[in-house]
Amino acid sequence: SGGGLWTYGSFTEMIASAAKPILLTGIVMVRTVTGSNNPCQVEIGIGAAGSEVTRSKVGFPSASSAVSTLTAGGMCYLPRPLFIKKGERASIRSAANTASKVHEFYLLGIELK
């Protein structure tokens, strides 16, 4: 998150332009870069930079992993899979219970033919 408590930061690009259609199924929080792993929420946005439209949201409960270790902070499945069309841009942004929190995330999905 880039703001105060429970304030969403800016969107960060995860997929610049999908080479093929993707069925996005979830998000993995690998680690927290700053501070301890505290609960957070993540929004997934689709669209050009600055014009993202939030299409899904998930929440991560608190985890107890050290700052410097690469431990699983958790995996959350989306409430329903999100279809990303060929050529679409996908981004995420987060909000946490600590201001200016930095997390590391990966998207889970299936590339379709």
Long-range contacts (C-beta under 8 A, 24 or more apart in sequence): 1-40, 1-93, 1-94, 1-95, 1-96, 1-98, 1-99, 1-100, 1-101, 2-93, 2-100, 3-95, 3-99, 3-100, 4-99, 5-96, 5-97, 5-98, 5-99, 6-41, 6-95, 6-96, 6-97, 7-95, 7-99, 8-41, 8-43, 8-93, 8-94, 8-95, 9-93, 9-94, 9-95, 10-93, 11-45, 11-49, 11-52, 11-91, 11-92, 11-93, 12-91, 12-92, 12-93, 13-49, 13-89, 13-90, 13-91, 14-90, 14-91, 14-92, 14-105, 14-107, 15-84, 15-88, 15-89, 15-90, 15-91, 15-107, 16-89, 17-87, 17-88, 17-89, 18-84, 18-85, 18-86, 18-87, 18-88, 18-89, 18-90, 19-86, 19-111, 20-86, 20-111, 20-112, 20-113, 21-83, 21-84, 21-85, 21-86, 21-111, 21-112, 22-83, 22-84, 22-90, 22-109, 22-110, 22-111, 22-112, 23-81, 23-82, 23-83, 23-84, 23-109, 23-110, 23-112, 24-56, 24-78, 24-81, 24-82, 24-83, 24-84, 24-90, 24-107, 24-108, 24-109, 25-77, 25-78, 25-81, 25-108, 25-109, 25-110, 26-58, 26-75, 26-76, 26-77, 26-78, 26-107, 26-108, 26-109, 27-58, 27-75, 27-76, 27-78, 27-92, 27-105, 27-106, 27-107, 27-108, 28-72, 28-73, 28-74, 28-75, 28-105, 28-106, 28-107, 28-108, 29-60, 29-63, 29-72, 29-73, 29-74, 29-75, 29-76, 29-103, 29-104, 29-105, 30-70, 30-71, 30-72, 30-73, 30-104, 30-105, 30-106, 31-65, 31-67, 31-69, 31-70, 31-71, 31-73, 31-103, 31-104, 32-63, 32-65, 32-67, 32-73, 32-101, 32-102, 32-103, 32-104, 33-67, 33-102, 33-103, 33-104, 34-67, 34-100, 34-101, 34-102, 35-67, 35-98, 35-101, 36-64, 36-65, 36-66, 36-67, 37-62, 37-63, 37-64, 37-65, 37-73, 38-62, 38-96, 38-97, 38-98, 38-101, 39-96, 39-97, 40-94, 40-95, 40-96, 40-97, 40-101, 40-103, 41-94, 41-95, 41-96, 42-76, 42-92, 42-93, 42-94, 42-105, 43-92, 43-93, 43-94, 44-78, 44-82, 44-90, 44-91, 44-92, 44-107, 45-90, 45-91, 45-92, 45-93, 46-82, 46-84, 46-88, 46-89, 46-90, 46-91, 47-88, 47-89, 48-89, 49-89, 49-91, 52-91, 55-82, 56-80, 56-82, 73-103, 75-108, 77-108, 84-109
